[in-house]
Every structure is written in C-alpha cells, then in structure tokens.
Amino acid sequence: MPYNKQILQTDNILTVTEMNEAAAINISCWTYPEGYKMYNFDGYEKERDQLFNGLHFPVYFTDSDAADKFNDCLSQTANDVPCGFIAIGPAAQVYCRGSEAFYADESFTDIGLGLRPELCGLNAGLGDALVRAAINFVKAEFPDDGVRLTVAENNARAKKVYERNGFTASGEFKKYINVSGRRRLNRFIIMIKDQLK
C-alpha cells in the first residue's frame, strides 16, 4: 500500500490507517456535488491541518483485487488513494447548543464517515463496508461503548446506509452551517447503535 501507512485495522475490503500528509491533502480536496457540498473540506490548509488532530483515519481498499473494481470511477489508481475516512469522538460531532445534551452521554463513541465523492451512489456496498469498518475500529478501542453518529436530515442516502447497519434515530437538532459562502439552517439527526448490537 502507498505512503508507508501504519495499518490500524483491516478486513477483506477496507483497511483503516493512521493519517499521513498525502492522505490529508487528498481528502481535503474532495469535492461533493450539489446537495452534498456541506461535506467539502475545500482544500484549505486550516481544514487539512484538522485532519491531523488524531481523530481522523484514512481508509483504503485492502488489496488490489478490491481496488481494481473501482479504477474506472477514479482519476487515480484506486489502490493509491483513500477511498474514505473515519472521524471519531469530537471530530465526528456537530456541536451546538441543541446538540449538547446528546453528546453529554459518554456511554457512546461518536463516528463520522466520509466516502470518496466518486465512489458515492454506486450501489456497490461501499457505504456499508465503511460503516462496518468504523464500527469495528471503535469497538476494538471502546468495546463497552455504543456507537453514535450525526447525519444531516436531507442526506437520505446516508441515512438508509446507517439504518441498514443497525442505527436508529434517537433525536434531532438544528444548526446554522455555511455552504458555499451562504449560511443556512440545517436539521441533523442523532443515530445510535446500541452497545449490545
């Protein structure tokens, strides 16, 4: 695998690694289409630096057999670039006054997920694989915790993936966010996967 990565966890599809400069630069330049632009990092150095806070982990295809299926979708060889990333803890939270009470419950570990834009919506099971990789990753570190995530209400595609993987809605809140220089009020849903599941 490229960049001499430190492997943290692997399965037959995806491998979670430590963040490195090449992965951070690559991820920070991802551009999502209309309707998903709130997830863009926009390539800013400040945002790229946030990826090194110890709470973000790039995810790669485990081997060339898994990666080769997606080479046609990407401008770079699939095995050479992150296909996604995982954020944990505070890096996965959408913090505001309305979300404080949810995040105060420390019996859950928060996860956030990003799938490479070119790989979204292919109906190839990559979203499910990324969710499972994130769950397995945090469960290895925090086996007694439940898993919690926050999703924008209008991200129906992600919500379906999370529900398929055992997450249920446990609350919601609103927060103003900036998208393409415009401030707008968004509704977010807190979803949990119980400790025992």
C-alpha positions in Angstrom: 0.0 0.0 0.0 1.2 3.6 -0.7 2.7 6.2 1.6 4.2 3.6 4.0 1.0 3.7 6.1 0.6 2.5 9.6 -2.2 -0.1 9.4 -4.6 0.1 12.4 -7.3 -2.4 11.3 -8.1 -4.4 8.2 -10.7 -6.7 6.8 -11.3 -8.3 3.4 -12.5 -5.0 1.8 -11.1 -1.9 3.7 -8.1 -1.0 5.8 -8.0 1.8 8.4 -4.7 3.5 8.7 -3.1 6.4 10.5 -3.4 9.8 8.9 -0.4 10.9 6.8 0.3 14.1 4.8 -0.5 12.6 1.4 -3.9 11.2 2.6 -4.8 14.5 4.3 -4.0 16.5 1.1 -6.1 14.1 -1.0 -9.1 14.1 1.4 -9.1 17.9 1.9 -9.5 18.3 -1.9 -12.6 16.1 -2.3 -15.5 17.9 -3.9 -19.0 16.7 -3.4 -21.8 17.5 -5.9 -24.8 19.9 -5.3 -26.8 18.7 -2.3 -23.7 17.4 -0.5 -21.4 20.4 -0.6 -21.6 20.8 3.2 -19.2 17.9 3.4 -16.5 19.6 1.3 -13.2 20.4 3.0 -12.4 22.9 0.1 -8.7 22.2 0.3 -8.0 24.9 2.9 -4.8 24.5 4.9 -6.7 25.0 8.2 -9.1 22.2 7.3 -6.3 20.0 6.1 -4.5 20.5 9.5 -7.6 19.4 11.3 -7.2 16.0 9.8 -4.1 15.6 11.9 -5.9 16.0 15.2 -5.5 12.3 16.0 -9.2 11.7 15.4 -9.3 11.2 11.6 -8.2 8.0 9.9 -8.0 7.4 6.2 -9.4 4.2 4.8 -8.0 2.3 1.8 -9.0 -0.7 -0.2 -7.4 -3.7 1.4 -5.8 -5.1 -1.7 -5.6 -4.5 -5.5 -8.5 -7.0 -6.1 -10.9 -4.9 -4.1 -9.5 -1.6 -5.6 -9.4 -2.8 -9.3 -13.2 -2.8 -9.4 -13.3 0.9 -8.9 -10.4 2.2 -11.0 -12.7 3.3 -13.8 -14.5 5.6 -11.3 -11.4 7.5 -10.3 -8.8 9.7 -11.9 -6.1 8.0 -9.8 -5.5 4.3 -9.2 -8.0 3.2 -6.5 -5.3 1.4 -4.5 -3.2 4.6 -4.3 -5.7 7.0 -2.8 -8.0 6.9 0.3 -11.5 5.6 -0.6 -12.9 7.1 2.6 -12.1 8.3 6.1 -13.4 7.8 9.6 -13.6 10.5 12.3 -14.2 9.7 15.9 -15.1 11.5 19.1 -15.4 15.3 19.0 -14.3 15.3 15.4 -17.5 13.4 14.5 -19.8 15.7 16.4 -21.9 18.6 15.0 -21.7 20.7 18.1 -24.1 23.5 19.1 -26.4 24.4 22.0 -29.1 22.0 20.6 -26.7 19.0 20.5 -25.0 19.4 23.9 -27.4 17.0 25.7 -26.9 14.2 23.2 -23.1 14.4 23.3 -23.0 14.6 27.1 -23.9 10.9 27.2 -20.4 9.4 27.2 -21.6 5.8 27.0 -21.3 6.2 23.2 -18.4 6.8 20.9 -19.2 9.1 18.0 -18.2 8.3 14.5 -18.2 10.3 11.3 -17.7 8.9 7.8 -16.6 10.2 4.5 -16.7 8.2 1.3 -14.7 9.5 -1.6 -17.1 11.5 -3.8 -16.6 9.4 -7.0 -17.5 6.3 -5.1 -20.8 7.6 -3.7 -24.0 6.3 -5.1 -22.6 3.4 -7.0 -24.8 0.8 -5.1 -21.6 -1.3 -4.7 -21.9 -1.7 -0.9 -19.0 0.7 -0.2 -21.1 2.7 2.2 -22.0 -0.4 4.2 -18.3 -1.5 4.2 -17.2 1.9 5.5 -19.8 1.8 8.3 -18.7 -1.7 9.3 -15.1 -0.6 9.3 -15.8 2.3 11.5 -17.9 0.3 13.9 -15.2 -2.4 14.2 -12.5 0.2 14.6 -14.2 2.0 17.5 -15.4 -1.3 19.1 -11.8 -2.5 19.2 -10.8 0.6 21.2 -14.0 1.1 23.2 -15.7 -2.3 23.4 -18.3 -1.3 26.1 -19.5 1.8 24.3 -22.4 2.2 22.0 -21.8 3.9 18.6 -23.4 7.2 17.8 -23.3 9.3 14.6 -24.9 12.5 13.4 -26.3 12.9 9.9 -27.9 15.8 8.1 -31.6 15.1 7.7 -31.5 15.7 3.9 -28.8 13.1 3.4 -31.3 10.3 2.7 -28.7 8.1 1.0 -26.5 8.0 4.2 -29.5 7.5 6.5 -30.5 4.4 4.6 -27.0 3.0 4.9 -26.9 3.7 8.6 -30.4 2.1 9.2 -29.3 -1.0 7.2 -26.4 -1.3 9.6 -28.5 -1.2 12.8 -28.6 2.5 13.6 -31.8 4.1 14.9 -32.7 7.8 15.3 -32.6 8.9 18.9 -33.1 12.7 18.5 -32.6 15.7 16.3 -31.4 19.3 16.5 -30.9 22.3 14.2 -27.7 24.3 13.4 -26.7 27.0 11.1 -24.0 26.0 8.7 -22.1 27.7 5.9 -22.3 26.1 2.5 -20.6 27.9 -0.5 -20.5 31.1 1.5 -24.2 31.1 2.4 -25.5 30.5 5.9 -28.5 28.2 6.3 -30.3 26.3 9.0 -29.9 22.5 8.8 -31.6 19.8 10.7 -29.4 17.0 12.0 -30.4 13.5 13.3 -28.6 11.7 16.1 -28.5 8.0 15.4 -27.3 5.3 17.7 -26.3 1.6 17.6 -26.8 0.0 21.0 -23.9 -1.3 22.9 -25.2 -4.9 22.7 -25.8 -5.0 18.9 
